[in-house]
Amino acid sequence: MPAAEPAISFLDGTYREALALTREARDYVLHQERRDKAGLPPDQQLVASCESLRLTARLTQVVSWLLVQKAVQAGELNREEAAAPELRLSGREVCAVTEPAGAIEMPNRLAELLERSHALYSRVERLDALLDQRA
């Protein structure tokens, strides 16, 4: 059983990180996003809104994947069930993109959240790929 301990600790740490980042993103959207976009021209406001949606998509994908892995650790799902396509990390065509659709300078806080969410998504994407190697 000791071999499972690091995986559980790592998973719990990543889960806490994802939830904290999700809370930060929520707070940004609720309290600061509107002010940040107010000074931008309409076309740049649209791009910033799209990037906020990308942030949300990344975090949703990561938290969903982590919840599936926690279910495996708890014995609620087995590895084969967790490897089903609908339970794997998805949304790569949206979530893996690092450059906004339009050439604008992102508001600082949004840019920071986008960068951190991309790093987290990329890390979880590598972990998800390990499922293929285990199979």
WOPEBEL-V775700 format. One record per pair of residues at least 6 apart in sequence whose ideal C-beta (glycine too) atoms are under 6 Angstrom apart, sorted by the first residue. I is the first residue (numbers start at 0). J is the second residue. Records with the same first field share a line. If there is no record, write none. Layout:
# WOPEBEL-V775700
I: J / J
This chain:
# WOPEBEL-V775700
7: 72
10: 68
14: 65
17: 61 / 62 / 65
20: 115
21: 58
24: 54 / 58 / 112
27: 108 / 112
31: 108
35: 106
36: 44 / 47
43: 103
46: 99 / 100 / 101 / 103
49: 100
50: 99
54: 112 / 113 / 116
56: 90 / 93 / 94
57: 94 / 116 / 120
58: 116
60: 88 / 90 / 94
61: 119 / 120 / 123
64: 88 / 123
67: 81 / 86
70: 76
71: 81
82: 130
87: 127
88: 123 / 124 / 127
94: 120
97: 117
